[in-house]
Amino acid sequence: MNRRPALLSAAAMAAAAVLSLSACGGSGGDSKSSDKIAGADDGAQASASPSSKTTDDGIDRPEIKLPKGVEDAFEGSKTTGDPKKDAVLADNARRISSVTEAVTVDAKEHPALKFYSSGDALLSAANHVQGFQKKNKSFVGTTRYYDREVTFLKDGAAAVTYCMDATKTYPKDRETGKVDKSIPASAQDYSFYNTRLEKNADGVWQTTAVLTTTAAKRCMP
């Protein structure tokens, strides 16, 4: 059983052609669902939230705070030796955690969601969050992200590929707070992502398209 549904929408599948083939390819919902997710109504331009902080690159970014017991673990070196690649990977990580926050934190708004996602990627993220909300579910535990690689494309965008291991996460009932640890790990807990990022006018590398392969053999131990 897949305890963490993959970020996937029909729009993301249609966008597969814009992803870098050289960066390795991986995989629905209502495209209107993004307007039902607070903070995900418009991905065209990123805007800082009232709760933000200025990072070393001078960008005002909304803070992302995960609840106790929830962690996104990014494995590997934080620096590649290439400042441009480091910036892309940093915003890729922030985008991932912005989705985790939107799923696991009860709040009226999740400004980081649209700060780091736009276009098809924002729609797929909104669908993903909506799926948890409709079932009144969340999750706890640690999600591993590894083998992250950056490829710069001719049009100025970047392709980031990476693996996800969700074997150490468990479904949580929002109403009762009960965590279900009875679900055994399976191949469905390993996913491979192929994403496209574009640098916006504010200097943020926003994810614009996501292609996901679940039960990805290349990501399994």
N, CA, C and O of each residue as an XYZ file, in Angstrom:
884
protein
N       0.846     -1.197      0.000
C       0.000      0.000      0.000
C       0.877      1.241      0.000
O       1.843      1.325      0.758
N       0.544      2.196     -0.843
C       1.320      3.430     -0.907
C       0.808      4.412      0.137
O      -0.293      4.946      0.005
N       1.599      4.650      1.164
C       1.167      5.534      2.261
C       1.295      6.995      1.901
O       0.718      7.848      2.576
N       2.046      7.308      0.844
C       2.235      8.688      0.406
C       1.923      8.776     -1.076
O       2.811      8.520     -1.890
N       0.688      9.132     -1.471
C       0.337      9.226     -2.892
C       1.301     10.121     -3.638
O       1.727     11.154     -3.120
N       1.648      9.731     -4.850
C       2.597     10.509     -5.639
C       1.978     11.818     -6.098
O       0.770     11.905     -6.316
N       2.825     12.841     -6.244
C       2.377     14.127     -6.775
C       2.182     13.964     -8.269
O       3.150     13.947     -9.029
N       0.927     13.844     -8.693
C       0.670     13.581    -10.100
C      -0.673     14.128    -10.501
O      -1.647     13.991     -9.761
N      -0.744     14.753    -11.672
C      -2.019     15.213    -12.212
C      -2.009     14.985    -13.707
O      -0.955     14.757    -14.301
N      -3.176     15.045    -14.314
C      -3.253     14.902    -15.757
C      -2.431     15.999    -16.425
O      -1.803     15.780    -17.460
N      -2.447     17.171    -15.822
C      -1.678     18.289    -16.377
C      -0.194     17.986    -16.347
O       0.535     18.345    -17.271
N       0.258     17.327    -15.293
C       1.676     17.001    -15.188
C       2.073     15.997    -16.252
O       3.174     16.072    -16.798
N       1.186     15.055    -16.552
C       1.480     14.074    -17.587
C       1.583     14.753    -18.947
O       2.444     14.415    -19.758
N       0.691     15.720    -19.186
C       0.717     16.434    -20.455
C       1.980     17.259    -20.598
O       2.418     17.562    -21.707
N       2.561     17.618    -19.460
C       3.762     18.455    -19.486
C       5.042     17.642    -19.609
O       6.137     18.202    -19.557
N       4.919     16.338    -19.769
C       6.100     15.477    -19.797
C       7.074     15.885    -20.894
O       8.287     15.751    -20.729
N       6.559     16.377    -22.001
C       7.413     16.732    -23.122
C       8.364     17.865    -22.805
O       9.408     17.992    -23.444
N       8.021     18.693    -21.826
C       8.876     19.834    -21.518
C       9.987     19.465    -20.555
O      10.875     20.277    -20.295
N       9.952     18.258    -20.024
C      11.000     17.838    -19.109
C      12.201     17.336    -19.905
O      12.070     16.892    -21.045
N      13.343     17.416    -19.293
C      14.570     17.026    -19.978
C      14.676     15.514    -20.108
O      14.679     14.802    -19.104
N      14.764     15.021    -21.339
C      14.934     13.585    -21.540
C      16.303     13.148    -21.049
O      16.469     12.036    -20.548
N      17.268     14.019    -21.194
C      18.624     13.672    -20.765
C      18.731     13.581    -19.260
O      19.681     13.005    -18.729
N      17.719     14.171    -18.550
C      17.761     14.152    -17.096
C      17.050     12.927    -16.545
O      16.906     12.790    -15.331
N      16.599     12.029    -17.428
C      15.923     10.787    -17.066
C      14.460     11.040    -16.741
O      14.153     11.926    -15.944
N      13.563     10.288    -17.334
C      12.134     10.473    -17.134
C      11.594      9.525    -16.116
O      12.140      8.450    -15.871
N      10.488      9.954    -15.519
C       9.999      8.944    -14.634
C       9.530      7.789    -15.509
O       9.058      6.776    -14.993
N       5.439      9.942    -13.025
C       4.264      9.531    -13.692
C       3.793     10.694    -14.021
O       2.734     10.777    -14.643
N      -5.018     12.137    -10.862
C      -5.498     13.216    -11.702
C      -6.482     13.918    -10.865
O      -7.099     13.577     -9.855
N      -6.465     14.653    -11.344
C      -7.437     15.332    -10.540
C      -8.003     16.521    -11.248
O      -7.643     16.814    -12.388
N      -8.890     17.206    -10.573
C      -9.568     18.380    -11.098
C      -8.605     19.545    -11.155
O      -8.048     19.943    -10.132
N      -8.403     20.100    -12.343
C      -7.446     21.191    -12.485
C      -7.902     22.450    -11.774
O      -7.119     23.389    -11.630
N      -9.149     22.495    -11.327
C      -9.650     23.664    -10.630
C      -9.440     23.578     -9.126
O      -9.765     24.512     -8.393
N      -8.899     22.462     -8.670
C      -8.806     22.270     -7.225
C      -7.822     23.208     -6.564
O      -7.884     23.392     -5.348
N      -6.903     23.817     -7.329
C      -5.914     24.694     -6.713
C      -6.559     25.889     -6.039
O      -5.995     26.442     -5.095
N      -7.772     26.312     -6.523
C      -8.377     27.476     -5.899
C      -9.079     27.112     -4.601
O      -9.654     27.975     -3.938
N      -9.034     25.843     -4.240
C      -9.629     25.397     -2.992
C      -8.581     25.241     -1.898
O      -8.909     25.014     -0.733
N      -7.333     25.365     -2.283
C      -6.241     25.227     -1.326
C      -5.734     26.602     -0.960
O      -5.232     27.329     -1.817
N      -5.858     26.966      0.294
C      -5.406     28.289      0.728
C      -3.935     28.464      0.429
O      -3.115     27.614      0.778
N      -3.602     29.563     -0.216
C      -2.206     29.840     -0.515
C      -1.744     29.247     -1.818
O      -0.575     29.377     -2.179
N      -2.669     28.575     -2.553
C      -2.265     27.966     -3.811
C      -3.127     28.472     -4.960
O      -3.326     27.767     -5.949
N      -3.639     29.693     -4.828
C      -4.588     30.188     -5.811
C      -3.934     30.793     -7.041
O      -4.587     30.935     -8.074
N      -2.671     31.149     -6.955
C      -2.038     31.794     -8.094
C      -0.545     31.562     -8.051
O       0.142     32.082     -7.172
N      -0.030     30.777     -9.003
C       1.390     30.470     -8.984
C       2.200     31.290     -9.955
O       3.400     31.060    -10.101
N       1.579     32.239    -10.621
C       2.284     33.008    -11.639
C       3.405     33.838    -11.042
O       4.493     33.912    -11.613
N       3.154     34.457     -9.907
C       4.167     35.260     -9.246
C       4.261     34.883     -7.782
O       3.240     34.756     -7.105
N       5.461     34.704     -7.293
C       5.647     34.389     -5.883
C       5.588     35.671     -5.078
O       6.094     36.708     -5.508
N       4.965     35.600     -3.900
C       4.916     36.772     -3.024
C       5.193     36.337     -1.603
O       4.707     35.294     -1.165
N       5.960     37.114     -0.889
C       6.343     36.752      0.471
C       5.146     36.841      1.401
O       4.283     37.702      1.230
N       5.094     35.952      2.386
C       4.012     35.969      3.353
C       4.385     36.908      4.493
O       5.540     37.320      4.596
N       3.409     37.259      5.366
C       3.732     38.100      6.524
C       4.806     37.461      7.395
O       5.621     38.159      7.999
N       4.803     36.117      7.460
C       5.817     35.408      8.229
C       6.905     34.968      7.269
O       6.835     33.878      6.701
N       7.905     35.808      7.087
C       8.951     35.499      6.122
C      10.305     35.910      6.673
O      10.411     36.606      7.683
N      11.327     35.458      5.977
C      12.673     35.849      6.377
C      13.520     36.026      5.132
O      13.308     35.360      4.118
N      14.479     36.930      5.222
C      15.364     37.193      4.104
C      16.568     36.269      4.198
O      17.254     36.235      5.220
N      16.823     35.522      3.135
C      17.949     34.584      3.120
C      19.187     35.267      2.559
O      19.153     36.441      2.190
N      20.275     34.519      2.501
C      21.552     35.070      2.056
C      21.490     35.635      0.637
O      22.277     36.512      0.282
N      20.554     35.131     -0.175
C      20.455     35.626     -1.541
C      19.595     36.881     -1.653
O      19.352     37.379     -2.752
N      19.134     37.393     -0.499
C      18.364     38.625     -0.484
C      16.892     38.464     -0.793
O      16.183     39.457     -0.961
N      16.420     37.234     -0.870
C      15.011     36.978     -1.194
C      14.196     36.790      0.084
O      14.579     36.034      0.977
N      13.076     37.486      0.150
C      12.135     37.318      1.262
C      11.337     36.047      1.023
O      10.591     35.956      0.048
N      11.487     35.081      1.890
C      10.837     33.785      1.690
C       9.872     33.472      2.837
O      10.182     33.757      3.993
N       8.710     32.893      2.533
C       7.808     32.468      3.606
C       8.450     31.345      4.400
O       9.077     30.454      3.827
N       8.296     31.383      5.711
C       8.881     30.343      6.543
C       8.096     29.047      6.401
O       6.870     29.059      6.287
N       8.804     27.950      6.408
C       8.187     26.633      6.352
C       8.481     25.937      7.677
O       9.641     25.706      8.019
N       7.431     25.606      8.416
C       7.593     24.962      9.716
C       6.818     23.649      9.745
O       5.589     23.645      9.675
N       7.534     22.550      9.846
C       6.882     21.247      9.908
C       6.576     20.892     11.357
O       7.325     21.270     12.258
N       5.489     20.175     11.588
C       5.127     19.809     12.962
C       6.074     18.783     13.555
O       6.819     18.119     12.834
N       6.043     18.659     14.857
C       6.869     17.686     15.545
C       6.558     16.279     15.025
O       5.394     15.905     14.883
N       7.590     15.521     14.749
C       7.391     14.163     14.270
C       7.333     14.042     12.762
O       7.178     12.942     12.231
N       7.457     15.177     12.058
C       7.451     15.172     10.588
C       8.766     15.767     10.098
O       9.147     16.868     10.496
N       9.449     15.037      9.240
C      10.753     15.509      8.757
C      10.963     15.132      7.297
O      10.635     14.022      6.878
N      11.516     16.072      6.524
C      12.005     15.813      5.173
C      13.523     15.734      5.268
O      14.180     16.729      5.577
N      14.077     14.570      5.007
C      15.521     14.366      5.120
C      16.143     14.343      3.722
O      15.870     13.446      2.923
N      16.979     15.337      3.441
C      17.639     15.432      2.144
C      19.069     14.917      2.280
O      19.901     15.525      2.953
N      19.334     13.801      1.639
C      20.634     13.160      1.789
C      21.620     13.655      0.739
O      21.228     14.149     -0.318
N      22.895     13.516      1.046
C      23.926     13.972      0.140
C      24.448     15.334      0.557
O      23.932     15.951      1.488
N      25.469     15.794     -0.134
C      26.090     17.074      0.183
C      25.143     18.235     -0.105
O      24.404     18.207     -1.089
N      25.165     19.245      0.745
C      24.330     20.423      0.543
C      24.906     21.343     -0.522
O      24.212     22.221     -1.035
N      26.177     21.140     -0.852
C      26.814     21.977     -1.870
C      27.433     21.097     -2.947
O      28.005     20.045     -2.658
N      27.308     21.543     -4.186
C      27.843     20.787     -5.316
C      29.146     21.385     -5.832
O      29.852     20.769     -6.630
N      29.457     22.605     -5.363
C      30.608     23.314     -5.900
C      30.191     24.280     -6.992
O      30.991     25.087     -7.467
N      28.923     24.187     -7.385
C      28.363     25.080     -8.401
C      27.242     25.882     -7.744
O      26.180     25.325     -7.464
N      27.450     27.179     -7.490
C      26.450     28.005     -6.810
C      25.084     27.990     -7.480
O      24.062     28.031     -6.796
N      25.051     27.932     -8.790
C      23.775     27.926     -9.509
C      23.017     26.627     -9.245
O      21.807     26.642     -9.018
N      23.731     25.513     -9.276
C      23.090     24.226     -8.982
C      22.628     24.183     -7.527
O      21.560     23.657     -7.214
N      23.455     24.746     -6.646
C      23.086     24.763     -5.218
C      21.782     25.533     -5.012
O      20.937     25.129     -4.213
N      21.623     26.642     -5.734
C      20.410     27.457     -5.617
C      19.189     26.679     -6.105
O      18.116     26.758     -5.506
N      19.355     25.937     -7.179
C      18.254     25.128     -7.720
C      17.864     24.037     -6.733
O      16.681     23.827     -6.465
N      18.868     23.338     -6.190
C      18.587     22.256     -5.245
C      17.952     22.782     -3.961
O      17.103     22.117     -3.368
N      18.364     23.974     -3.534
C      17.801     24.566     -2.322
C      16.313     24.854     -2.512
O      15.505     24.581     -1.624
N      15.952     25.411     -3.680
C      14.541     25.704     -3.924
C      13.743     24.443     -4.208
O      12.544     24.394     -3.932
N      14.386     23.436     -4.750
C      13.725     22.129     -4.912
C      13.359     21.557     -3.549
O      12.250     21.059     -3.358
N      14.288     21.628     -2.601
C      14.031     21.126     -1.248
C      12.930     21.926     -0.565
O      12.064     21.364      0.105
N      12.972     23.242     -0.740
C      11.937     24.083     -0.136
C      10.566     23.774     -0.725
O       9.562     23.784     -0.013
N      10.528     23.501     -2.014
C       9.253     23.171     -2.648
C       8.684     21.876     -2.069
O       7.493     21.788     -1.769
N       9.545     20.883     -1.917
C       9.116     19.610     -1.346
C       8.550     19.827      0.052
O       7.484     19.308      0.382
N       9.259     20.589      0.867
C       8.810     20.824      2.242
C       7.568     21.710      2.296
O       6.793     21.627      3.249
N       7.372     22.555      1.291
C       6.158     23.375      1.265
C       4.926     22.502      1.076
O       3.862     22.796      1.621
N       5.067     21.433      0.306
C       3.955     20.488      0.112
C       3.733     19.689      1.394
O       2.593     19.472      1.804
N       4.825     19.253      2.025
C       4.716     18.526      3.287
C       4.005     19.375      4.324
O       3.139     18.884      5.048
N       4.372     20.660      4.399
C       3.737     21.564      5.353
C       2.244     21.693      5.065
O       1.433     21.668      5.991
N       1.874     21.830      3.802
C       0.469     22.008      3.448
C      -0.370     20.786      3.814
O      -1.557     20.910      4.113
N       0.250     19.611      3.789
C      -0.463     18.380      4.137
C      -0.555     18.196      5.645
O      -1.586     17.752      6.150
N       0.505     18.530      6.370
C       0.601     18.167      7.786
C       0.281     19.287      8.770
O       0.091     19.025      9.958
N       0.217     20.526      8.298
C      -0.036     21.659      9.193
C      -1.428     22.234      8.930
O      -1.749     22.593      7.798
N      -2.243     22.320      9.962
C      -3.563     22.935      9.837
C      -3.401     24.450      9.905
O      -3.048     24.997     10.950
N      -3.653     25.108      8.816
C      -3.524     26.563      8.759
C      -4.465     27.109      7.697
O      -4.848     26.400      6.767
N      -4.835     28.378      7.845
C      -5.738     29.001      6.875
C      -5.049     29.178      5.537
O      -5.686     29.084      4.488
N      -3.752     29.433      5.569
C      -3.000     29.646      4.338
C      -1.664     28.920      4.388
O      -1.087     28.709      5.454
N      -1.193     28.547      3.214
C       0.132     27.925      3.075
C       0.857     28.665      1.948
O       0.974     28.149      0.837
N       1.345     29.875      2.238
C       1.947     30.715      1.191
C       3.164     30.111      0.501
O       3.450     30.445     -0.649
N       3.879     29.231      1.184
C       5.074     28.643      0.563
C       4.715     27.757     -0.624
O       5.532     27.547     -1.520
N       3.493     27.240     -0.624
C       3.072     26.341     -1.696
C       3.137     27.033     -3.054
O       3.686     26.482     -4.008
N       2.580     28.238     -3.141
C       2.608     28.946     -4.424
C       3.906     29.732     -4.616
O       4.204     30.186     -5.721
N       4.667     29.889     -3.547
C       5.953     30.576     -3.658
C       6.942     29.718     -4.447
O       7.742     30.236     -5.226
N       6.876     28.390     -4.234
C       7.845     27.486     -4.864
C       7.269     26.641     -5.986
O       8.002     25.872     -6.608
N       5.972     26.762     -6.264
C       5.346     26.013     -7.355
C       4.520     26.946     -8.216
O       3.977     27.938     -7.729
N       4.427     26.626     -9.494
C       3.552     27.373    -10.392
C       3.105     26.447    -11.515
O       3.660     25.363    -11.695
N       2.104     26.881    -12.266
C       1.645     26.099    -13.406
C       1.174     24.710    -13.030
O       0.482     24.523    -12.030
N       1.559     23.730    -13.848
C       1.130     22.349    -13.639
C       1.585     21.801    -12.285
O       0.877     21.009    -11.663
N       2.763     22.224    -11.832
C       3.279     21.729    -10.555
C       2.424     22.228     -9.389
O       2.241     21.515     -8.402
N       1.905     23.443     -9.502
C       1.039     23.967     -8.451
C      -0.289     23.210     -8.442
O      -0.836     22.928     -7.376
N      -0.804     22.884     -9.621
C      -2.047     22.122     -9.704
C      -1.882     20.734     -9.090
O      -2.742     20.283     -8.333
N      -0.777     20.055     -9.413
C      -0.568     18.704     -8.884
C      -0.370     18.744     -7.374
O      -0.834     17.853     -6.664
N       0.320     19.777     -6.877
C       0.506     19.911     -5.431
C      -0.828     20.153     -4.741
O      -1.106     19.575     -3.690
N      -1.654     21.014     -5.338
C      -2.965     21.313     -4.763
C      -3.836     20.059     -4.741
O      -4.531     19.805     -3.757
N      -3.804     19.278     -5.818
C      -4.572     18.029     -5.869
C      -4.104     17.056     -4.798
O      -4.901     16.371     -4.157
N      -2.788     17.015     -4.622
C      -2.186     16.132     -3.627
C      -2.664     16.497     -2.217
O      -3.079     15.630     -1.448
N      -2.602     17.768     -1.897
C      -3.034     18.247     -0.586
C      -4.532     18.026     -0.410
O      -4.993     17.598      0.648
N      -5.277     18.326     -1.463
C      -6.730     18.156     -1.412
C      -7.104     16.703     -1.121
O      -8.058     16.434     -0.391
N      -6.341     15.768     -1.701
C      -6.616     14.354     -1.476
C      -6.518     13.977     -0.007
O      -7.347     13.222      0.499
N      -5.509     14.499      0.680
C      -5.369     14.247      2.110
C      -6.518     14.888      2.889
O      -7.082     14.277      3.797
N      -6.854     16.118      2.524
C      -7.887     16.845      3.254
C      -9.249     16.180      3.123
O      -9.998     16.104      4.097
N      -9.574     15.700      1.936
C     -10.869     15.057      1.713
C     -11.031     13.801      2.566
O     -12.135     13.464      2.993
N      -9.928     13.121      2.804
C      -9.960     11.893      3.614
C      -9.697     12.183      5.092
O      -9.660     11.270      5.916
N      -9.515     13.470      5.417
C      -9.227     13.898      6.783
C      -7.970     13.203      7.314
O      -7.909     12.785      8.470
N      -6.971     13.094      6.436
C      -5.732     12.409      6.782
C      -4.532     13.347      6.734
O      -4.566     14.402      6.100
N      -3.485     12.936      7.414
C      -2.187     13.590      7.371
C      -1.161     12.460      7.456
O      -1.486     11.314      7.145
N       0.057     12.759      7.867
C       1.031     11.696      8.093
C       2.116     12.187      9.041
O       2.285     13.389      9.246
N       2.836     11.248      9.606
C       3.982     11.557     10.450
C       5.146     10.696     10.003
O       4.973      9.735      9.254
N       6.338     11.050     10.471
C       7.507     10.253     10.139
C       8.501     11.016      9.283
O       8.347     12.210      9.029
N       9.525     10.296      8.843
C      10.610     10.881      8.053
C      10.563     10.388      6.620
O      10.500      9.185      6.367
N      10.595     11.325      5.684
C      10.655     10.997      4.261
C      12.048     11.311      3.748
O      12.544     12.425      3.914
N      12.674     10.328      3.124
C      14.024     10.503      2.583
C      13.969     10.951      1.132
O      13.165     10.457      0.341
N      14.852     11.911      0.791
C      15.021     12.351     -0.586
C      16.499     12.232     -0.921
O      17.349     12.738     -0.189
N      16.800     11.575     -2.006
C      18.213     11.272     -2.297
C      18.437     11.162     -3.806
O      17.495     11.172     -4.598
N      19.713     11.057     -4.176
C      20.123     11.014     -5.590
C      19.568     12.206     -6.367
O      19.106     12.057     -7.498
N      19.617     13.376     -5.761
C      19.126     14.580     -6.447
C      20.186     15.088     -7.431
O      21.349     15.267     -7.070
N      19.770     15.312     -8.655
C      20.681     15.780     -9.701
C      20.052     16.924    -10.484
O      18.842     16.952    -10.710
N      20.893     17.863    -10.892
C      20.436     19.032    -11.649
C      21.025     19.004    -13.049
O      22.217     18.751    -13.228
N      20.177     19.266    -14.045
C      20.625     19.432    -15.431
C      20.050     20.741    -15.950
O      18.836     20.938    -15.899
N      20.885     21.629    -16.442
C      20.394     22.888    -16.992
C      20.001     22.685    -18.453
O      20.721     22.048    -19.222
N      18.851     23.236    -18.819
C      18.304     23.067    -20.156
C      18.638     24.268    -21.039
O      18.992     25.336    -20.539
N      18.522     24.086    -22.336
C      18.903     25.138    -23.285
C      18.046     26.392    -23.155
O      18.492     27.491    -23.485
N      16.806     26.225    -22.671
C      15.915     27.385    -22.573
C      16.083     28.159    -21.266
O      15.328     29.091    -20.992
N      17.082     27.769    -20.454
C      17.353     28.473    -19.207
C      16.725     27.843    -17.986
O      17.025     28.230    -16.856
N      15.848     26.866    -18.207
C      15.222     26.160    -17.087
C      16.186     25.088    -16.569
O      17.269     24.886    -17.118
N      15.770     24.415    -15.509
C      16.579     23.342    -14.941
C      15.696     22.123    -14.722
O      14.514     22.250    -14.405
N      16.274     20.948    -14.891
C      15.580     19.706    -14.589
C      16.226     19.115    -13.339
O      17.448     18.978    -13.273
N      15.415     18.768    -12.358
C      15.919     18.140    -11.139
C      15.259     16.770    -11.014
O      14.033     16.660    -11.018
N      16.073     15.739    -10.903
C      15.565     14.393    -10.686
C      15.975     13.934     -9.296
O      17.037     14.306     -8.797
N      15.124     13.122     -8.675
C      15.459     12.625     -7.342
C      14.567     11.452     -6.973
O      13.548     11.191     -7.612
N      14.980     10.754     -5.924
C      14.228      9.618     -5.398
C      13.596      9.976     -4.065
O      14.106     10.820     -3.328
N      12.471      9.320     -3.761
C      11.802      9.486     -2.475
C      11.557      8.124     -1.847
O      11.127      7.185     -2.516
N      11.836      8.029     -0.551
C      11.586      6.823      0.233
C      10.641      7.190      1.369
O      11.013      7.925      2.284
N       9.409      6.668      1.305
C       8.397      6.993      2.315
C       8.111      5.820      3.247
O       7.051      5.759      3.870
N       9.059      4.891      3.340
C       8.813      3.705      4.169
C       8.755      4.018      5.663
O       8.256      3.215      6.451
N       9.261      5.172      6.046
C       9.260      5.552      7.462
C       8.215      6.621      7.777
O       8.339      7.343      8.766
N       7.190      6.719      6.938
C       6.082      7.631      7.220
C       4.816      6.805      7.438
O       4.684      5.700      6.912
N       3.882      7.360      8.227
C       2.681      6.620      8.596
C       1.455      7.535      8.547
O       1.537      8.695      8.951
N       0.314      7.024      8.054
C      -0.902      7.825      7.972
C      -1.390      8.246      9.357
O      -1.296      7.495     10.327
N      -1.913      9.469      9.417
C      -2.442      9.992     10.670
C      -3.857     10.524     10.448
O      -4.111     11.243      9.481
N      -4.773     10.170     11.345
C      -6.135     10.677     11.278
C      -6.163     12.077     11.880
O      -5.802     12.254     13.043
N      -6.584     13.067     11.110
C      -6.578     14.448     11.587
C      -7.502     14.647     12.784
O      -7.195     15.416     13.695
N      -8.629     13.951     12.773
C      -9.625     14.160     13.821
C      -9.229     13.519     15.138
O      -9.335     14.143     16.194
N      -8.777     12.279     15.081
C      -8.452     11.554     16.310
C      -6.984     11.653     16.689
O      -6.623     11.434     17.845
N      -6.124     11.985     15.709
C      -4.690     12.039     15.962
C      -4.046     10.657     15.952
O      -2.848     10.529     16.204
N      -4.835      9.620     15.662
C      -4.313      8.257     15.669
C      -3.403      8.008     14.469
O      -3.730      8.372     13.340
N      -2.255      7.381     14.733
C      -1.285      7.047     13.695
C      -1.352      5.552     13.405
O      -1.313      4.735     14.326
N      -1.453      5.198     12.137
C      -1.537      3.793     11.731
C      -0.166      3.286     11.316
O       0.315      3.587     10.224
N       0.464      2.507     12.205
C       1.792      1.965     11.904
C       1.724      0.506     11.453
O       2.736     -0.193     11.404
N       0.508      0.063     11.124
C       0.344     -1.337     10.728
C       0.647     -1.567      9.248
O       0.783     -2.708      8.808
N       0.754     -0.476      8.481
C       0.981     -0.622      7.040
C       2.434     -1.021      6.771
O       3.349     -0.281      7.133
N       2.657     -2.165      6.149
C       4.031     -2.595      5.877
C       4.644     -1.812      4.724
O       3.936     -1.318      3.848
N       5.952     -1.709      4.737
C       6.651     -1.045      3.635
C       6.469     -1.867      2.362
O       6.374     -3.094      2.406
N       6.422     -1.171      1.233
C       6.258     -1.867     -0.050
C       6.965     -1.086     -1.139
O       7.474      0.010     -0.906
N       6.990     -1.661     -2.331
C       7.634     -1.005     -3.469
C       6.972      0.328     -3.791
O       7.620      1.227     -4.328
N       5.684      0.465     -3.468
C       4.953      1.694     -3.756
C       5.469      2.892     -2.956
O       5.150      4.039     -3.267
N       6.262      2.615     -1.934
C       6.802      3.702     -1.109
C       8.026      4.362     -1.729
O       8.531      5.355     -1.205
N       8.501      3.814     -2.841
C       9.666      4.380     -3.512
C       9.228      5.045     -4.814
O       8.614      4.407     -5.669
N       9.544      6.319     -4.957
C       9.145      7.062     -6.156
C      10.328      7.810     -6.753
O      11.243      8.238     -6.051
N      10.277      7.951     -8.072
C      11.284      8.725     -8.796
C      10.613      9.947     -9.393
O       9.552      9.843    -10.007
N      11.234     11.111     -9.211
C      10.663     12.364     -9.686
C      11.542     13.017    -10.744
O      12.766     13.051    -10.620
N      10.906     13.528    -11.770
C      11.577     14.323    -12.794
C      10.840     15.659    -12.831
O       9.675     15.712    -13.224
N      11.501     16.725    -12.430
C      10.828     18.020    -12.300
C      11.508     19.105    -13.132
O      12.707     19.050    -13.406
N      10.714     20.077    -13.517
C      11.230     21.232    -14.261
C      11.116     22.457    -13.370
O      10.067     22.700    -12.773
N      12.197     23.232    -13.280
C      12.207     24.458    -12.488
C      12.567     25.638    -13.373
O      13.440     25.539    -14.236
N      11.888     26.752    -13.151
C      12.161     27.973    -13.895
C      12.388     29.114    -12.906
O      11.672     29.238    -11.913
N      13.379     29.933    -13.186
C      13.690     31.045    -12.300
C      12.761     32.209    -12.600
O      12.723     32.700    -13.728
N      12.004     32.658    -11.589
C      11.059     33.744    -11.829
C      11.707     35.113    -11.631
O      12.904     35.204    -11.358
N      10.919     36.166    -11.767
C      11.442     37.533    -11.705
C      12.023     37.879    -10.340
O      12.846     38.787    -10.228
N      11.597     37.155     -9.296
C      12.095     37.408     -7.947
C      13.361     36.611     -7.630
O      13.922     36.737     -6.541
N      13.812     35.785     -8.591
C      15.019     35.005     -8.372
C      14.774     33.653     -7.738
O      15.719     32.976     -7.335
N      13.500     33.247     -7.641
C      13.150     31.951     -7.047
C      13.041     30.899     -8.148
O      12.414     31.131     -9.182
N      13.656     29.742     -7.915
C      13.537     28.630     -8.846
C      12.234     27.881     -8.532
O      12.199     27.009     -7.665
N      11.180     28.235     -9.245
C       9.888     27.599     -9.027
C       9.773     26.308     -9.828
O      10.196     26.240    -10.982
N       9.198     25.290     -9.205
C       8.900     24.049     -9.917
C       7.647     24.285    -10.748
O       6.626     24.737    -10.230
N       7.729     23.976    -12.043
C       6.603     24.233    -12.947
C       5.975     22.960    -13.496
O       4.849     23.001    -13.994
N       6.672     21.829    -13.420
C       6.122     20.561    -13.900
C       6.743     19.412    -13.117
O       7.915     19.459    -12.743
N       5.942     18.384    -12.875
C       6.396     17.225    -12.103
C       5.939     15.949    -12.801
O       4.762     15.796    -13.127
N       6.871     15.044    -13.023
C       6.558     13.732    -13.587
C       7.040     12.689    -12.588
O       8.196     12.724    -12.166
N       6.160     11.757    -12.204
C       6.469     10.826    -11.132
C       6.319      9.375    -11.557
O       5.373      9.015    -12.258
N       7.262      8.544    -11.125
C       7.158      7.112    -11.304
C       7.132      6.458     -9.930
O       8.094      6.569     -9.170
N       6.036      5.779     -9.608
C       5.951      5.075     -8.322
C       6.500      3.665     -8.489
O       6.612      3.151     -9.602
N       6.842      3.051     -7.357
C       7.454      1.710     -7.370
C       8.681      1.719     -8.289
O       8.906      0.789     -9.064
N       9.461      2.792     -8.181
C      10.617      2.974     -9.057
C      11.777      2.084     -8.602
O      12.314      2.280     -7.512
N      12.153      1.138     -9.405
C      13.235      0.195     -9.057
C      14.552      0.910     -8.829
O      15.349      0.503     -7.984
N      14.781      1.984     -9.586
C      16.056      2.698     -9.471
C      16.220      3.352     -8.096
O      17.332      3.713     -7.712
N      15.124      3.506     -7.359
C      15.174      4.157     -6.045
C      15.172      3.159     -4.875
O      15.324      3.546     -3.716
N      15.000      1.888     -5.196
C      14.921      0.879     -4.135
C      16.305      0.434     -3.693
O      17.253      0.467     -4.477
N      16.422      0.011     -2.420
C      17.720     -0.455     -1.918
C      18.181     -1.719     -2.637
O      19.253     -2.244     -2.337
